[in-house]
Amino acid sequence: MNLQSIYSMVATTSGTLNSLYPALIIALSNSAPYFKNLSVTSSARLLQLFTAFSNPSFLLSDEGNPRLLFFMLEAFNGVILHNLTDNPNLIYGIIRAHKQFEDLGTFNLARGLREIRRVQQAKEERAKQGKGSIDKG
């Protein structure tokens, strides 16, 4: 199974196959030390998975989700530890995503809950604005 397949299964199933996520991400983590010359697309897919798994609403939605994030971090660690110079696209992506890694380093429950509330309020505001424009139209 390749990286693109794992990304597609996680990104396109909207949680319907979330019972498979641990096996897929563990397989990704176990094979990461052997990744060489990752393309820009593959590197971006890894970072997109990391971004999705480090989202506070995802992290706090199920007790097993932090474990998925742990294995994503292990995958990065495996690539960096074993094939740093062979994966410049991933290293560049990690450097560009430094803010997400920093935010994760200071993550706590209170901040996660605040972020979830903020997102919910923004959705409610958009829904109100959308309903208002439909009523006027």
BABATI-774502 format. One record per residue: residue number from 0; residue in one letter; y, z, x of N, C-alpha, C, CB in turn. Coordinates in steps of 0.001 Angstrom, whole numbers, plus 500000, padded with zeros to 6 digits. Each point is the difference from the previous one (the first is absolute). Glycine has a CB too. Layout:
<atoms>
ATOM  resi  resn      nv      nw      nu     cav     caw     cau      cv      cw      cu     cbv     cbw     cbu
ATOM   NUM     A       Y       Z       X       Y       Z       X       Y       Z       X       Y       Z       X
...
</atoms>
This chain:
<atoms>
ATOM  resi  resn      nv      nw      nu     cav     caw     cau      cv      cw      cu     cbv     cbw     cbu
ATOM     0     M  498827  500000  500847  501173  500000  499153  501233  500000  500890  498767  501217  498148
ATOM     1     N  502167  497930  501554  501181  499950  500853  501170  500757  499389  499226  497802  500871
ATOM     2     L  501804  502325  499906  501186  500754  499614  500658  499429  498749  500339  500591  502393
ATOM     3     Q  499758  498085  497519  500630  499368  498844  499234  500337  498719  500840  498135  501476
ATOM     4     S  497848  501893  498598  499185  500317  498824  500231  501432  499538  498284  498351  500766
ATOM     5     I  501751  502558  500174  500251  501399  499654  501369  500139  499368  498522  500765  501874
ATOM     6     Y  502477  498604  498735  501353  500062  499440  500012  499442  498576  500985  499777  502317
ATOM     7     S  498389  499077  497483  499986  499373  498673  499344  500898  498965  499931  497761  501088
ATOM     8     M  498957  502857  499278  499307  500874  499053  500840  501216  499629  497830  499235  500952
ATOM     9     V  502885  501311  500001  500812  501180  499720  501283  499598  499262  499058  501149  502049
ATOM    10     A  501586  497786  498387  501301  499630  499458  499933  499358  498620  500746  499712  502319
ATOM    11     T  498175  499604  497376  499967  499250  498741  499235  500691  498880  500162  497970  501359
ATOM    12     T  499184  503136  498913  499199  500645  498960  500760  501081  499247  498001  499515  501359
ATOM    13     S  503201  500797  499049  500850  500996  499315  499264  501302  499689  501276  498113  499018
ATOM    14     G  497898  502320  501891  499314  501271  499848  498702  499933  499219  502194  501023  500127
ATOM    15     T  497449  497803  499327  498767  499915  499212  498754  500177  500854  501181  498494  498425
ATOM    16     L  498923  501191  502847  498862  500161  500913  500245  501122  501002  499478  497568  499741
ATOM    17     N  501340  503417  499868  500368  501032  500973  498817  500817  500499  502196  500106  498897
ATOM    18     S  496672  499838  500432  498823  500698  500523  499464  499301  501251  499434  500779  497672
ATOM    19     L  500924  497954  502517  499586  499260  501198  500974  500166  501168  498885  498363  498501
ATOM    20     Y  502321  502080  501205  501019  500096  501053  499550  500806  501211  501699  499809  498228
ATOM    21     P  497710  501376  501585  499593  500755  501188  499037  499223  500902  500319  502079  498677
ATOM    22     A  498687  497275  500738  499040  499247  500820  500686  498851  500719  498165  500613  498414
ATOM    23     L  502734  498701  500891  500705  498864  500614  500904  500456  501145  499929  498800  497799
ATOM    24     I  500809  502272  501966  500949  500473  501016  499262  500635  501175  501727  500378  498211
ATOM    25     I  497159  500292  501526  499200  500557  501102  499417  498860  500835  499442  502058  498618
ATOM    26     A  500095  496883  500728  499488  498839  500735  501106  499387  500853  498319  499558  498173
ATOM    27     L  502872  500375  501277  501151  499488  500742  500291  500883  501212  500948  499037  497875
ATOM    28     S  499037  502259  501911  500262  500940  501086  498936  499923  501091  501140  501493  498365
ATOM    29     N  497615  498370  501232  498908  499923  500978  500028  498707  500808  498634  501417  498486
ATOM    30     S  501834  497516  500916  500028  498719  500718  501311  499771  500744  498454  499088  498288
ATOM    31     A  502559  501717  501447  501319  499814  500625  499970  499987  501534  500956  501105  498003
ATOM    32     P  498222  499697  502665  500005  499933  501468  499600  498634  500553  499472  502412  500003
ATOM    33     Y  499947  496755  499163  499569  498679  500448  500977  498890  499612  497662  500802  499822
ATOM    34     F  503440  499556  499516  500983  498992  499603  500749  499510  501234  500241  501062  497713
ATOM    35     K  499770  497629  502459  500763  499390  501088  500765  498825  499433  498309  500727  501743
ATOM    36     N  502888  499087  498772  500848  498876  499623  500182  499897  498492  499235  498814  502041
ATOM    37     L  501116  502303  497332  500276  499981  498565  501186  499084  499726  499093  502347  499740
ATOM    38     S  500791  496846  499246  501080  499080  499642  501150  500784  499371  498340  498113  499656
ATOM    39     V  502763  501217  500157  501149  500612  499334  499598  500417  498585  501615  498603  501379
ATOM    40     T  497651  500533  497944  499572  500294  498625  499073  501205  499950  500227  497580  499438
ATOM    41     S  498788  502474  501427  499071  501134  500022  500728  501298  500332  498147  498456  500685
ATOM    42     S  502760  501474  500253  500781  501185  500365  500853  500457  498819  500043  499250  502407
ATOM    43     A  500567  499809  496912  500817  500332  498824  499135  500613  498899  501589  498126  500569
ATOM    44     R  497206  501366  499255  499091  500540  498975  499628  501451  500316  499091  497682  499582
ATOM    45     L  500637  502608  501665  499702  501384  500391  501183  500917  499694  498463  499156  501807
ATOM    46     L  502721  500376  498526  501191  500810  499750  500285  500129  498507  500924  499267  502202
ATOM    47     Q  498772  499711  497016  500175  500095  498555  499038  501024  499402  500752  497604  499943
ATOM    48     L  498024  502426  500558  499051  501020  499546  500509  501393  500360  498095  498369  500261
ATOM    49     F  502396  501782  500963  500554  501275  500428  501152  500412  499085  499323  499507  502376
ATOM    50     T  501567  499558  497324  501147  500291  499139  499537  500439  498615  501379  498330  501274
ATOM    51     A  497652  500967  498181  499496  500361  498670  499354  501378  500013  499639  497577  499493
ATOM    52     F  499561  502704  501536  499285  501266  500061  500912  501175  500357  497967  498728  500648
ATOM    53     S  503167  501011  499977  500908  501084  500363  501068  500241  498936  499593  499456  502392
ATOM    54     N  500388  499770  496536  500922  500188  498890  499702  501349  499345  500181  497483  499622
ATOM    55     P  500852  503356  500170  499755  501327  499421  499249  499959  498670  502062  500754  501134
ATOM    56     S  498244  498288  498008  499308  499964  498706  498518  499677  500179  502137  499288  498891
ATOM    57     F  497516  499903  502107  498591  499734  500273  499346  501217  500649  500501  497544  500255
ATOM    58     L  500156  503030  500726  499435  501145  500713  499681  501163  499068  501276  499297  502009
ATOM    59     L  499608  500934  497023  499852  501162  499139  499236  499707  498706  502115  500840  500962
ATOM    60     S  497460  497923  498838  499333  499654  498743  498517  500352  499975  501643  498185  499759
ATOM    61     D  497743  502020  501407  498581  500355  500041  499734  500789  501276  499359  497936  498654
ATOM    62     E  499760  503025  501255  499755  500859  501160  499379  499255  501183  499723  501886  498420
ATOM    63     G  499650  496962  501353  499385  499236  501078  500946  499017  500674  497877  500244  498801
ATOM    64     N  503290  499551  500618  500914  498995  500553  500562  500338  501382  500572  499463  497676
ATOM    65     P  499729  501795  502627  500438  500291  501375  498951  499600  501047  501368  501891  499092
ATOM    66     R  497383  498176  500518  498921  499603  500912  500080  498499  500318  498541  501845  499065
ATOM    67     L  501813  497352  499937  500168  498564  500234  501119  499759  501011  499185  499501  497664
ATOM    68     L  501895  501242  502187  501103  499874  500954  499551  500420  501397  501655  500429  498153
ATOM    69     F  497572  500626  501924  499471  500442  501287  499222  498877  500679  499881  502356  499139
ATOM    70     F  499256  496960  500117  499201  498930  500593  500850  498781  500364  498042  500806  498678
ATOM    71     M  503044  498960  500595  500921  498930  500403  500644  500349  501343  500451  499424  497570
ATOM    72     L  499959  501815  502577  500582  500440  501269  498971  499927  501120  501574  501503  498756
ATOM    73     E  497178  498816  500927  498927  499876  500985  499799  498540  500410  498893  502039  499029
ATOM    74     A  501272  497046  500036  499871  498577  500324  501090  499595  500990  498993  499536  497724
ATOM    75     F  502241  500891  502011  501085  499703  500945  499698  500607  501362  501651  499923  498108
ATOM    76     N  497880  501312  501882  499665  500678  501243  498929  499235  500771  500601  502190  498946
ATOM    77     G  498376  497338  500358  498926  499249  500655  500494  498718  500649  498424  500954  498354
ATOM    78     V  502443  498340  500944  500551  498755  500565  500856  500321  501219  499985  498909  497720
ATOM    79     I  500883  502076  502141  500916  500344  501093  499242  500530  501214  501783  500510  498314
ATOM    80     L  497250  500338  501446  499255  500612  501091  499147  498989  500761  499978  502116  498705
ATOM    81     H  499388  496961  500589  499041  499105  500642  500539  498609  500349  498287  501239  498769
ATOM    82     N  502682  498271  500475  500471  498622  500220  501503  499864  499823  497793  499186  499227
ATOM    83     L  502932  501706  501368  501459  500006  499868  500617  498661  500381  499980  502438  500480
ATOM    84     T  499718  497077  500710  500654  498780  500488  499514  498740  499299  500265  501120  502183
ATOM    85     D  498587  498947  497147  499474  498830  499296  500521  499873  498570  497975  500183  501408
ATOM    86     N  502867  500749  498153  500485  499995  498618  501514  500194  499898  497786  500889  499312
ATOM    87     P  502982  498215  501289  501454  500172  499967  500586  499906  498586  500067  499055  502297
ATOM    88     N  499317  500171  496820  500531  499874  498638  499911  501322  499242  499336  497586  499992
ATOM    89     L  499564  503119  500175  499855  501286  499336  500955  501028  500600  497600  499466  499502
ATOM    90     I  502506  500547  501802  500895  500962  500660  501444  499757  499560  498436  500135  501987
ATOM    91     Y  501963  498609  497948  501344  499655  499532  500189  500482  498556  500051  497983  501543
ATOM    92     G  498946  501804  497612  500076  500446  498608  500112  501510  499887  498676  498012  499345
ATOM    93     I  500572  502694  501470  500067  501467  499991  501387  500470  500428  497533  500132  500502
ATOM    94     I  503007  499251  500514  501341  500378  500465  501036  499733  498908  499332  499491  502384
ATOM    95     R  500546  499373  496950  500935  499671  498914  499860  500959  498818  499912  497604  500708
ATOM    96     A  498903  502938  499088  499744  500915  498881  500156  501462  500409  498443  498309  499036
ATOM    97     H  502258  501939  502054  500102  501367  500527  500518  500989  498968  500384  499032  502244
ATOM    98     K  500491  500545  496869  500555  500906  498986  498894  500543  499089  502180  498729  500068
ATOM    99     Q  496877  500434  499563  498902  500454  499141  499121  501027  500723  500025  497773  498824
ATOM   100     F  499756  502005  502463  499209  500957  500777  500763  501309  500169  498874  498103  501211
ATOM   101     E  502437  501818  499008  500805  501206  500127  500026  500783  498694  501392  498863  501734
ATOM   102     D  498763  500406  497149  500006  500674  498692  498675  500696  499738  501617  498299  499137
ATOM   103     L  497312  501077  501268  498682  500604  499826  499881  501274  500838  499010  497723  499546
ATOM   104     G  501582  502281  501625  499952  501170  500872  500721  501204  499430  499863  498458  501899
ATOM   105     T  501094  501316  497213  500751  501101  499389  499664  500171  498523  501830  499597  501638
ATOM   106     F  497117  499744  497909  499612  500057  498588  499568  501409  499616  499300  497594  500094
ATOM   107     N  501161  502840  498744  499513  501253  499422  499923  499823  498486  501006  501388  501898
ATOM   108     L  498360  499543  497445  499770  499887  498561  501307  499912  499219  497879  501272  500289
ATOM   109     A  503084  499563  500052  501269  500003  499267  500699  498638  500110  500224  502480  500423
ATOM   110     R  499821  496976  500777  500637  498693  500178  499228  498908  499274  500886  500750  502213
ATOM   111     G  497790  499331  497808  499178  499026  499293  500250  500025  498504  498288  500227  501774
ATOM   112     L  501793  500970  497668  500269  500130  498565  501394  499505  499645  498445  501946  499915
ATOM   113     R  502542  498331  500936  501362  499483  499774  500007  498477  499980  500958  502038  501110
ATOM   114     E  498318  497362  499832  499933  498537  500076  499335  499417  498753  499897  500145  502509
ATOM   115     I  499050  500476  497022  499320  499534  498787  500943  500091  498808  497772  500734  500928
ATOM   116     R  502957  500380  498938  500962  500148  498904  501099  498950  500089  499516  502455  499924
ATOM   117     R  500962  497276  501283  501059  499008  500187  499530  498624  499554  500918  501334  501914
ATOM   118     V  497859  498294  498452  499448  498701  499608  499830  499926  498488  498821  499823  502211
ATOM   119     Q  500699  501260  497178  499833  500018  498543  501338  499862  499284  497969  501429  500277
ATOM   120     Q  503056  499257  500224  501326  499898  499397  500564  498587  500143  500391  502428  500494
ATOM   121     A  499383  496952  500652  500483  498626  500205  499300  499044  499032  500464  500505  502438
ATOM   122     K  498228  499695  497342  499270  499170  499038  500552  500191  498591  497946  500143  501439
ATOM   123     E  502329  501106  498203  500546  500276  498670  501366  499351  499831  498734  502161  499930
ATOM   124     E  502097  497909  501103  501322  499365  499945  499878  498487  499831  500925  501836  501440
ATOM   125     R  498169  497547  499316  499796  498551  499870  499510  499645  498605  499489  499853  502446
ATOM   126     A  499639  500984  497015  499481  499744  498651  501121  500109  498970  497740  500879  500686
ATOM   127     K  503125  500120  499468  501139  500155  499083  500950  498814  500113  499806  502497  500177
ATOM   128     Q  500476  497080  501047  500893  498859  500201  499391  498728  499437  500922  501091  502047
ATOM   129     G  497780  498727  498163  499308  498819  499471  500002  499994  498482  498561  499952  502035
ATOM   130     K  501212  501200  497345  499997  500109  498543  501397  499760  499459  498084  501619  500095
ATOM   131     G  502922  498900  500598  501387  499805  499567  500409  498551  500023  500525  502242  500844
ATOM   132     S  499042  497012  500179  500371  498583  500083  499253  499172  498964  500466  500282  502440
ATOM   133     I  498316  500161  497177  499251  499297  498956  500664  500242  498638  497845  500227  501338
ATOM   134     D  502594  501013  498420  500655  500323  498731  501298  499239  499824  498967  502249  500084
ATOM   135     K  501762  497550  501014  501272  499288  499936  499804  498508  499818  501005  501753  501430
ATOM   136     G  497859  497730  499070  499744  498567  499991  499600  499519  498672  499364  500124  502303
</atoms>
